[in-house]
């Protein structure tokens, strides 16, 4: 059986990092959901996009923070 507490602890560390950047996110069962307003699809008409990540590297890539260098 996988160590679920370790997975949760990793997700909480990722959430804490996203929170420090002011990014809205929530821990879901096995991933983090990041909410962002974007107007990529229709300029002038923003829409909400939910991105799901499972690792620190994915989270940093999703928000473009670059903090994952060297990890």
PyMOL Python script that loads the backbone (N, CA, C, O; Angstrom):
from pymol import cmd

cmd.read_pdbstr("""\
ATOM      1  N   UNK A   1       0.840  -1.184   0.000  1.00  0.00           N
ATOM      2  CA  UNK A   1       0.000   0.000   0.000  1.00  0.00           C
ATOM      3  C   UNK A   1       0.886   1.250   0.000  1.00  0.00           C
ATOM      4  O   UNK A   1       1.826   1.328   0.792  1.00  0.00           O
ATOM      5  N   UNK A   2       0.609   2.225  -0.868  1.00  0.00           N
ATOM      6  CA  UNK A   2       1.427   3.435  -0.911  1.00  0.00           C
ATOM      7  C   UNK A   2       1.282   4.260   0.363  1.00  0.00           C
ATOM      8  O   UNK A   2       0.257   4.215   1.043  1.00  0.00           O
ATOM      9  N   UNK A   3       2.323   5.003   0.663  1.00  0.00           N
ATOM     10  CA  UNK A   3       2.311   5.862   1.845  1.00  0.00           C
ATOM     11  C   UNK A   3       1.534   7.132   1.530  1.00  0.00           C
ATOM     12  O   UNK A   3       2.086   8.087   0.984  1.00  0.00           O
ATOM     13  N   UNK A   4       0.241   7.138   1.878  1.00  0.00           N
ATOM     14  CA  UNK A   4      -0.623   8.281   1.549  1.00  0.00           C
ATOM     15  C   UNK A   4      -0.240   9.535   2.318  1.00  0.00           C
ATOM     16  O   UNK A   4      -0.425  10.639   1.806  1.00  0.00           O
ATOM     17  N   UNK A   5       0.292   9.402   3.537  1.00  0.00           N
ATOM     18  CA  UNK A   5       0.654  10.586   4.311  1.00  0.00           C
ATOM     19  C   UNK A   5       1.810  11.327   3.651  1.00  0.00           C
ATOM     20  O   UNK A   5       1.880  12.554   3.718  1.00  0.00           O
ATOM     21  N   UNK A   6       2.715  10.589   3.016  1.00  0.00           N
ATOM     22  CA  UNK A   6       3.823  11.240   2.319  1.00  0.00           C
ATOM     23  C   UNK A   6       3.301  12.019   1.125  1.00  0.00           C
ATOM     24  O   UNK A   6       3.739  13.141   0.869  1.00  0.00           O
ATOM     25  N   UNK A   7       2.354  11.418   0.384  1.00  0.00           N
ATOM     26  CA  UNK A   7       1.767  12.113  -0.755  1.00  0.00           C
ATOM     27  C   UNK A   7       1.046  13.377  -0.340  1.00  0.00           C
ATOM     28  O   UNK A   7       1.154  14.411  -0.998  1.00  0.00           O
ATOM     29  N   UNK A   8       0.304  13.289   0.763  1.00  0.00           N
ATOM     30  CA  UNK A   8      -0.416  14.465   1.266  1.00  0.00           C
ATOM     31  C   UNK A   8       0.568  15.529   1.720  1.00  0.00           C
ATOM     32  O   UNK A   8       0.355  16.715   1.470  1.00  0.00           O
ATOM     33  N   UNK A   9       1.640  15.121   2.381  1.00  0.00           N
ATOM     34  CA  UNK A   9       2.623  16.088   2.843  1.00  0.00           C
ATOM     35  C   UNK A   9       3.281  16.805   1.659  1.00  0.00           C
ATOM     36  O   UNK A   9       3.542  18.005   1.740  1.00  0.00           O
ATOM     37  N   UNK A  10       3.552  16.088   0.563  1.00  0.00           N
ATOM     38  CA  UNK A  10       4.100  16.724  -0.642  1.00  0.00           C
ATOM     39  C   UNK A  10       3.104  17.716  -1.228  1.00  0.00           C
ATOM     40  O   UNK A  10       3.484  18.816  -1.631  1.00  0.00           O
ATOM     41  N   UNK A  11       1.831  17.330  -1.277  1.00  0.00           N
ATOM     42  CA  UNK A  11       0.812  18.237  -1.809  1.00  0.00           C
ATOM     43  C   UNK A  11       0.679  19.482  -0.938  1.00  0.00           C
ATOM     44  O   UNK A  11       0.506  20.584  -1.458  1.00  0.00           O
ATOM     45  N   UNK A  12       0.757  19.317   0.376  1.00  0.00           N
ATOM     46  CA  UNK A  12       0.655  20.477   1.278  1.00  0.00           C
ATOM     47  C   UNK A  12       1.855  21.404   1.111  1.00  0.00           C
ATOM     48  O   UNK A  12       1.707  22.622   1.212  1.00  0.00           O
ATOM     49  N   UNK A  13       3.048  20.846   0.854  1.00  0.00           N
ATOM     50  CA  UNK A  13       4.230  21.663   0.610  1.00  0.00           C
ATOM     51  C   UNK A  13       4.053  22.457  -0.691  1.00  0.00           C
ATOM     52  O   UNK A  13       4.399  23.637  -0.755  1.00  0.00           O
ATOM     53  N   UNK A  14       3.516  21.805  -1.715  1.00  0.00           N
ATOM     54  CA  UNK A  14       3.269  22.490  -2.988  1.00  0.00           C
ATOM     55  C   UNK A  14       2.230  23.587  -2.795  1.00  0.00           C
ATOM     56  O   UNK A  14       2.400  24.696  -3.302  1.00  0.00           O
ATOM     57  N   UNK A  15       1.154  23.290  -2.066  1.00  0.00           N
ATOM     58  CA  UNK A  15       0.107  24.286  -1.811  1.00  0.00           C
ATOM     59  C   UNK A  15       0.680  25.488  -1.072  1.00  0.00           C
ATOM     60  O   UNK A  15       0.370  26.632  -1.402  1.00  0.00           O
ATOM     61  N   UNK A  16       1.508  25.226  -0.079  1.00  0.00           N
ATOM     62  CA  UNK A  16       2.129  26.317   0.677  1.00  0.00           C
ATOM     63  C   UNK A  16       2.957  27.211  -0.243  1.00  0.00           C
ATOM     64  O   UNK A  16       2.927  28.435  -0.119  1.00  0.00           O
ATOM     65  N   UNK A  17       3.689  26.600  -1.160  1.00  0.00           N
ATOM     66  CA  UNK A  17       4.495  27.375  -2.109  1.00  0.00           C
ATOM     67  C   UNK A  17       3.601  28.225  -3.016  1.00  0.00           C
ATOM     68  O   UNK A  17       3.873  29.405  -3.236  1.00  0.00           O
ATOM     69  N   UNK A  18       2.540  27.621  -3.537  1.00  0.00           N
ATOM     70  CA  UNK A  18       1.619  28.373  -4.390  1.00  0.00           C
ATOM     71  C   UNK A  18       0.966  29.510  -3.609  1.00  0.00           C
ATOM     72  O   UNK A  18       0.814  30.616  -4.128  1.00  0.00           O
ATOM     73  N   UNK A  19       0.581  29.238  -2.365  1.00  0.00           N
ATOM     74  CA  UNK A  19       0.005  30.288  -1.507  1.00  0.00           C
ATOM     75  C   UNK A  19       0.985  31.445  -1.341  1.00  0.00           C
ATOM     76  O   UNK A  19       0.577  32.607  -1.338  1.00  0.00           O
ATOM     77  N   UNK A  20       2.278  31.136  -1.203  1.00  0.00           N
ATOM     78  CA  UNK A  20       3.284  32.195  -1.008  1.00  0.00           C
ATOM     79  C   UNK A  20       3.391  33.104  -2.233  1.00  0.00           C
ATOM     80  O   UNK A  20       3.846  34.243  -2.130  1.00  0.00           O
ATOM     81  N   UNK A  21       2.969  32.594  -3.390  1.00  0.00           N
ATOM     82  CA  UNK A  21       2.957  33.399  -4.617  1.00  0.00           C
ATOM     83  C   UNK A  21       1.605  34.081  -4.831  1.00  0.00           C
ATOM     84  O   UNK A  21       1.417  34.786  -5.823  1.00  0.00           O
ATOM     85  N   UNK A  22       0.663  33.874  -3.904  1.00  0.00           N
ATOM     86  CA  UNK A  22      -0.651  34.489  -4.035  1.00  0.00           C
ATOM     87  C   UNK A  22      -1.551  33.793  -5.047  1.00  0.00           C
ATOM     88  O   UNK A  22      -2.477  34.400  -5.584  1.00  0.00           O
ATOM     89  N   UNK A  23      -1.276  32.518  -5.304  1.00  0.00           N
ATOM     90  CA  UNK A  23      -2.040  31.756  -6.291  1.00  0.00           C
ATOM     91  C   UNK A  23      -3.148  30.980  -5.591  1.00  0.00           C
ATOM     92  O   UNK A  23      -2.893  30.290  -4.604  1.00  0.00           O
ATOM     93  N   UNK A  24      -4.356  31.086  -6.086  1.00  0.00           N
ATOM     94  CA  UNK A  24      -5.474  30.336  -5.528  1.00  0.00           C
ATOM     95  C   UNK A  24      -5.388  28.872  -5.925  1.00  0.00           C
ATOM     96  O   UNK A  24      -5.284  28.547  -7.108  1.00  0.00           O
ATOM     97  N   UNK A  25      -5.431  27.991  -4.933  1.00  0.00           N
ATOM     98  CA  UNK A  25      -5.337  26.562  -5.219  1.00  0.00           C
ATOM     99  C   UNK A  25      -6.007  25.767  -4.108  1.00  0.00           C
ATOM    100  O   UNK A  25      -6.279  26.286  -3.025  1.00  0.00           O
ATOM    101  N   UNK A  26      -6.264  24.511  -4.396  1.00  0.00           N
ATOM    102  CA  UNK A  26      -6.886  23.623  -3.409  1.00  0.00           C
ATOM    103  C   UNK A  26      -6.314  22.224  -3.564  1.00  0.00           C
ATOM    104  O   UNK A  26      -6.068  21.756  -4.676  1.00  0.00           O
ATOM    105  N   UNK A  27      -6.105  21.562  -2.426  1.00  0.00           N
ATOM    106  CA  UNK A  27      -5.659  20.172  -2.452  1.00  0.00           C
ATOM    107  C   UNK A  27      -6.880  19.299  -2.703  1.00  0.00           C
ATOM    108  O   UNK A  27      -7.862  19.351  -1.963  1.00  0.00           O
ATOM    109  N   UNK A  28      -6.801  18.511  -3.743  1.00  0.00           N
ATOM    110  CA  UNK A  28      -7.828  17.535  -4.051  1.00  0.00           C
ATOM    111  C   UNK A  28      -7.190  16.180  -3.743  1.00  0.00           C
ATOM    112  O   UNK A  28      -5.996  16.133  -3.445  1.00  0.00           O
ATOM    113  N   UNK A  29      -7.917  15.110  -3.803  1.00  0.00           N
ATOM    114  CA  UNK A  29      -7.399  13.794  -3.410  1.00  0.00           C
ATOM    115  C   UNK A  29      -5.918  13.566  -3.703  1.00  0.00           C
ATOM    116  O   UNK A  29      -5.125  13.413  -2.774  1.00  0.00           O
ATOM    117  N   UNK A  30      -5.541  13.541  -4.961  1.00  0.00           N
ATOM    118  CA  UNK A  30      -4.175  13.190  -5.330  1.00  0.00           C
ATOM    119  C   UNK A  30      -3.493  14.257  -6.188  1.00  0.00           C
ATOM    120  O   UNK A  30      -2.485  13.980  -6.838  1.00  0.00           O
ATOM    121  N   UNK A  31      -4.041  15.476  -6.190  1.00  0.00           N
ATOM    122  CA  UNK A  31      -3.457  16.555  -6.970  1.00  0.00           C
ATOM    123  C   UNK A  31      -3.834  17.901  -6.352  1.00  0.00           C
ATOM    124  O   UNK A  31      -4.597  17.976  -5.389  1.00  0.00           O
ATOM    125  N   UNK A  32      -3.279  18.946  -6.931  1.00  0.00           N
ATOM    126  CA  UNK A  32      -3.620  20.315  -6.545  1.00  0.00           C
ATOM    127  C   UNK A  32      -4.317  20.959  -7.733  1.00  0.00           C
ATOM    128  O   UNK A  32      -3.846  20.856  -8.865  1.00  0.00           O
ATOM    129  N   UNK A  33      -5.417  21.612  -7.480  1.00  0.00           N
ATOM    130  CA  UNK A  33      -6.137  22.352  -8.516  1.00  0.00           C
ATOM    131  C   UNK A  33      -5.767  23.825  -8.371  1.00  0.00           C
ATOM    132  O   UNK A  33      -5.969  24.425  -7.315  1.00  0.00           O
ATOM    133  N   UNK A  34      -5.226  24.396  -9.439  1.00  0.00           N
ATOM    134  CA  UNK A  34      -4.828  25.799  -9.458  1.00  0.00           C
ATOM    135  C   UNK A  34      -5.841  26.544 -10.315  1.00  0.00           C
ATOM    136  O   UNK A  34      -6.077  26.177 -11.466  1.00  0.00           O
ATOM    137  N   UNK A  35      -6.440  27.590  -9.753  1.00  0.00           N
ATOM    138  CA  UNK A  35      -7.405  28.394 -10.493  1.00  0.00           C
ATOM    139  C   UNK A  35      -6.752  29.667 -10.990  1.00  0.00           C
ATOM    140  O   UNK A  35      -6.045  30.340 -10.241  1.00  0.00           O
ATOM    141  N   UNK A  36      -6.987  30.004 -12.255  1.00  0.00           N
ATOM    142  CA  UNK A  36      -6.409  31.221 -12.817  1.00  0.00           C
ATOM    143  C   UNK A  36      -7.370  31.824 -13.820  1.00  0.00           C
ATOM    144  O   UNK A  36      -8.040  31.106 -14.562  1.00  0.00           O
ATOM    145  N   UNK A  37      -7.433  33.137 -13.840  1.00  0.00           N
ATOM    146  CA  UNK A  37      -8.226  33.842 -14.844  1.00  0.00           C
ATOM    147  C   UNK A  37      -7.322  34.107 -16.043  1.00  0.00           C
ATOM    148  O   UNK A  37      -6.220  34.633 -15.892  1.00  0.00           O
ATOM    149  N   UNK A  38      -7.786  33.746 -17.214  1.00  0.00           N
ATOM    150  CA  UNK A  38      -7.007  33.940 -18.441  1.00  0.00           C
ATOM    151  C   UNK A  38      -7.904  34.504 -19.523  1.00  0.00           C
ATOM    152  O   UNK A  38      -9.111  34.266 -19.533  1.00  0.00           O
ATOM    153  N   UNK A  39      -7.305  35.252 -20.431  1.00  0.00           N
ATOM    154  CA  UNK A  39      -8.074  35.716 -21.584  1.00  0.00           C
ATOM    155  C   UNK A  39      -7.410  35.245 -22.882  1.00  0.00           C
ATOM    156  O   UNK A  39      -7.452  35.926 -23.907  1.00  0.00           O
ATOM    157  N   UNK A  40      -6.795  34.059 -22.807  1.00  0.00           N
ATOM    158  CA  UNK A  40      -6.107  33.491 -23.972  1.00  0.00           C
ATOM    159  C   UNK A  40      -7.067  33.186 -25.120  1.00  0.00           C
ATOM    160  O   UNK A  40      -6.736  33.405 -26.285  1.00  0.00           O
ATOM    161  N   UNK A  41      -8.248  32.683 -24.792  1.00  0.00           N
ATOM    162  CA  UNK A  41      -9.163  32.216 -25.825  1.00  0.00           C
ATOM    163  C   UNK A  41      -9.901  33.355 -26.516  1.00  0.00           C
ATOM    164  O   UNK A  41     -10.039  33.357 -27.739  1.00  0.00           O
ATOM    165  N   UNK A  42     -10.364  34.303 -25.755  1.00  0.00           N
ATOM    166  CA  UNK A  42     -11.086  35.441 -26.319  1.00  0.00           C
ATOM    167  C   UNK A  42     -10.574  36.707 -25.650  1.00  0.00           C
ATOM    168  O   UNK A  42     -11.010  37.037 -24.547  1.00  0.00           O
ATOM    169  N   UNK A  43      -9.661  37.421 -26.293  1.00  0.00           N
ATOM    170  CA  UNK A  43      -9.136  38.649 -25.688  1.00  0.00           C
ATOM    171  C   UNK A  43     -10.267  39.575 -25.249  1.00  0.00           C
ATOM    172  O   UNK A  43     -11.223  39.805 -25.991  1.00  0.00           O
ATOM    173  N   UNK A  44     -10.144  40.094 -24.052  1.00  0.00           N
ATOM    174  CA  UNK A  44     -11.164  40.976 -23.500  1.00  0.00           C
ATOM    175  C   UNK A  44     -12.282  40.232 -22.813  1.00  0.00           C
ATOM    176  O   UNK A  44     -13.157  40.855 -22.211  1.00  0.00           O
ATOM    177  N   UNK A  45     -12.277  38.922 -22.888  1.00  0.00           N
ATOM    178  CA  UNK A  45     -13.320  38.106 -22.261  1.00  0.00           C
ATOM    179  C   UNK A  45     -12.651  37.004 -21.436  1.00  0.00           C
ATOM    180  O   UNK A  45     -12.526  35.870 -21.897  1.00  0.00           O
ATOM    181  N   UNK A  46     -12.221  37.341 -20.217  1.00  0.00           N
ATOM    182  CA  UNK A  46     -11.489  36.355 -19.417  1.00  0.00           C
ATOM    183  C   UNK A  46     -12.353  35.153 -19.038  1.00  0.00           C
ATOM    184  O   UNK A  46     -13.567  35.261 -18.868  1.00  0.00           O
ATOM    185  N   UNK A  47     -11.698  34.026 -18.914  1.00  0.00           N
ATOM    186  CA  UNK A  47     -12.376  32.821 -18.458  1.00  0.00           C
ATOM    187  C   UNK A  47     -11.491  32.164 -17.394  1.00  0.00           C
ATOM    188  O   UNK A  47     -10.284  32.403 -17.338  1.00  0.00           O
ATOM    189  N   UNK A  48     -12.101  31.349 -16.568  1.00  0.00           N
ATOM    190  CA  UNK A  48     -11.341  30.680 -15.532  1.00  0.00           C
ATOM    191  C   UNK A  48     -10.814  29.364 -16.067  1.00  0.00           C
ATOM    192  O   UNK A  48     -11.534  28.616 -16.727  1.00  0.00           O
ATOM    193  N   UNK A  49      -9.571  29.091 -15.782  1.00  0.00           N
ATOM    194  CA  UNK A  49      -8.956  27.828 -16.198  1.00  0.00           C
ATOM    195  C   UNK A  49      -8.444  27.133 -14.941  1.00  0.00           C
ATOM    196  O   UNK A  49      -7.770  27.749 -14.115  1.00  0.00           O
ATOM    197  N   UNK A  50      -8.763  25.862 -14.800  1.00  0.00           N
ATOM    198  CA  UNK A  50      -8.276  25.070 -13.685  1.00  0.00           C
ATOM    199  C   UNK A  50      -7.162  24.167 -14.211  1.00  0.00           C
ATOM    200  O   UNK A  50      -7.362  23.414 -15.164  1.00  0.00           O
ATOM    201  N   UNK A  51      -6.003  24.249 -13.592  1.00  0.00           N
ATOM    202  CA  UNK A  51      -4.878  23.397 -13.952  1.00  0.00           C
ATOM    203  C   UNK A  51      -4.635  22.437 -12.808  1.00  0.00           C
ATOM    204  O   UNK A  51      -4.605  22.847 -11.648  1.00  0.00           O
ATOM    205  N   UNK A  52      -4.461  21.171 -13.121  1.00  0.00           N
ATOM    206  CA  UNK A  52      -4.202  20.161 -12.097  1.00  0.00           C
ATOM    207  C   UNK A  52      -2.744  19.761 -12.145  1.00  0.00           C
ATOM    208  O   UNK A  52      -2.217  19.440 -13.210  1.00  0.00           O
ATOM    209  N   UNK A  53      -2.079  19.780 -10.975  1.00  0.00           N
ATOM    210  CA  UNK A  53      -0.667  19.417 -10.889  1.00  0.00           C
ATOM    211  C   UNK A  53      -0.462  18.399  -9.773  1.00  0.00           C
ATOM    212  O   UNK A  53      -1.227  18.351  -8.810  1.00  0.00           O
ATOM    213  N   UNK A  54       0.580  17.588  -9.918  1.00  0.00           N
ATOM    214  CA  UNK A  54       0.881  16.580  -8.909  1.00  0.00           C
ATOM    215  C   UNK A  54       2.306  16.687  -8.381  1.00  0.00           C
ATOM    216  O   UNK A  54       2.684  15.945  -7.474  1.00  0.00           O
ATOM    217  N   UNK A  55       3.103  17.602  -8.937  1.00  0.00           N
ATOM    218  CA  UNK A  55       4.484  17.739  -8.477  1.00  0.00           C
ATOM    219  C   UNK A  55       4.856  19.218  -8.351  1.00  0.00           C
ATOM    220  O   UNK A  55       4.201  20.097  -8.910  1.00  0.00           O
ATOM    221  N   UNK A  56       5.924  19.459  -7.601  1.00  0.00           N
ATOM    222  CA  UNK A  56       6.419  20.819  -7.421  1.00  0.00           C
ATOM    223  C   UNK A  56       6.821  21.414  -8.767  1.00  0.00           C
ATOM    224  O   UNK A  56       6.527  22.574  -9.053  1.00  0.00           O
ATOM    225  N   UNK A  57       7.488  20.619  -9.585  1.00  0.00           N
ATOM    226  CA  UNK A  57       7.939  21.088 -10.900  1.00  0.00           C
ATOM    227  C   UNK A  57       6.752  21.484 -11.781  1.00  0.00           C
ATOM    228  O   UNK A  57       6.792  22.519 -12.448  1.00  0.00           O
ATOM    229  N   UNK A  58       5.689  20.660 -11.787  1.00  0.00           N
ATOM    230  CA  UNK A  58       4.492  20.986 -12.576  1.00  0.00           C
ATOM    231  C   UNK A  58       3.859  22.273 -12.066  1.00  0.00           C
ATOM    232  O   UNK A  58       3.424  23.111 -12.856  1.00  0.00           O
ATOM    233  N   UNK A  59       3.807  22.431 -10.744  1.00  0.00           N
ATOM    234  CA  UNK A  59       3.200  23.622 -10.153  1.00  0.00           C
ATOM    235  C   UNK A  59       3.971  24.880 -10.559  1.00  0.00           C
ATOM    236  O   UNK A  59       3.374  25.883 -10.948  1.00  0.00           O
ATOM    237  N   UNK A  60       5.294  24.817 -10.466  1.00  0.00           N
ATOM    238  CA  UNK A  60       6.105  25.976 -10.843  1.00  0.00           C
ATOM    239  C   UNK A  60       5.957  26.293 -12.330  1.00  0.00           C
ATOM    240  O   UNK A  60       5.897  27.457 -12.725  1.00  0.00           O
ATOM    241  N   UNK A  61       5.898  25.243 -13.145  1.00  0.00           N
ATOM    242  CA  UNK A  61       5.693  25.457 -14.579  1.00  0.00           C
ATOM    243  C   UNK A  61       4.353  26.087 -14.882  1.00  0.00           C
ATOM    244  O   UNK A  61       4.236  26.926 -15.776  1.00  0.00           O
ATOM    245  N   UNK A  62       3.335  25.676 -14.129  1.00  0.00           N
ATOM    246  CA  UNK A  62       1.982  26.191 -14.353  1.00  0.00           C
ATOM    247  C   UNK A  62       1.873  27.675 -14.040  1.00  0.00           C
ATOM    248  O   UNK A  62       1.125  28.402 -14.694  1.00  0.00           O
ATOM    249  N   UNK A  63       2.628  28.125 -13.030  1.00  0.00           N
ATOM    250  CA  UNK A  63       2.540  29.555 -12.667  1.00  0.00           C
ATOM    251  C   UNK A  63       3.726  30.359 -13.166  1.00  0.00           C
ATOM    252  O   UNK A  63       3.736  31.585 -13.055  1.00  0.00           O
ATOM    253  N   UNK A  64       4.733  29.675 -13.720  1.00  0.00           N
ATOM    254  CA  UNK A  64       5.890  30.362 -14.288  1.00  0.00           C
ATOM    255  C   UNK A  64       6.804  31.007 -13.263  1.00  0.00           C
ATOM    256  O   UNK A  64       7.380  32.062 -13.530  1.00  0.00           O
ATOM    257  N   UNK A  65       6.947  30.393 -12.090  1.00  0.00           N
ATOM    258  CA  UNK A  65       7.765  31.036 -11.044  1.00  0.00           C
ATOM    259  C   UNK A  65       9.253  30.698 -11.124  1.00  0.00           C
ATOM    260  O   UNK A  65      10.071  31.480 -10.641  1.00  0.00           O
ATOM    261  N   UNK A  66       9.630  29.575 -11.710  1.00  0.00           N
ATOM    262  CA  UNK A  66      11.049  29.247 -11.837  1.00  0.00           C
ATOM    263  C   UNK A  66      11.702  28.761 -10.556  1.00  0.00           C
ATOM    264  O   UNK A  66      12.918  28.572 -10.531  1.00  0.00           O
ATOM    265  N   UNK A  67      10.945  28.553  -9.502  1.00  0.00           N
ATOM    266  CA  UNK A  67      11.502  28.103  -8.222  1.00  0.00           C
ATOM    267  C   UNK A  67      11.911  26.635  -8.250  1.00  0.00           C
ATOM    268  O   UNK A  67      12.552  26.162  -7.311  1.00  0.00           O
ATOM    269  N   UNK A  68      11.559  25.913  -9.294  1.00  0.00           N
ATOM    270  CA  UNK A  68      11.877  24.486  -9.353  1.00  0.00           C
ATOM    271  C   UNK A  68      13.291  24.217  -9.837  1.00  0.00           C
ATOM    272  O   UNK A  68      13.679  23.054  -9.942  1.00  0.00           O
ATOM    273  N   UNK A  69      14.070  25.232 -10.131  1.00  0.00           N
ATOM    274  CA  UNK A  69      15.436  25.040 -10.621  1.00  0.00           C
ATOM    275  C   UNK A  69      16.265  24.372  -9.534  1.00  0.00           C
ATOM    276  O   UNK A  69      16.248  24.797  -8.378  1.00  0.00           O
ATOM    277  N   UNK A  70      16.968  23.356  -9.900  1.00  0.00           N
ATOM    278  CA  UNK A  70      17.836  22.648  -8.961  1.00  0.00           C
ATOM    279  C   UNK A  70      17.121  21.594  -8.139  1.00  0.00           C
ATOM    280  O   UNK A  70      17.730  21.003  -7.248  1.00  0.00           O
ATOM    281  N   UNK A  71      15.835  21.338  -8.413  1.00  0.00           N
ATOM    282  CA  UNK A  71      15.106  20.305  -7.660  1.00  0.00           C
ATOM    283  C   UNK A  71      14.987  19.068  -8.485  1.00  0.00           C
ATOM    284  O   UNK A  71      14.408  18.080  -8.035  1.00  0.00           O
TER     285      UNK A  71
END
""", "prot")
cmd.dss("prot")
cmd.show_as("cartoon", "prot")
cmd.util.cbc("prot")
cmd.orient("prot")
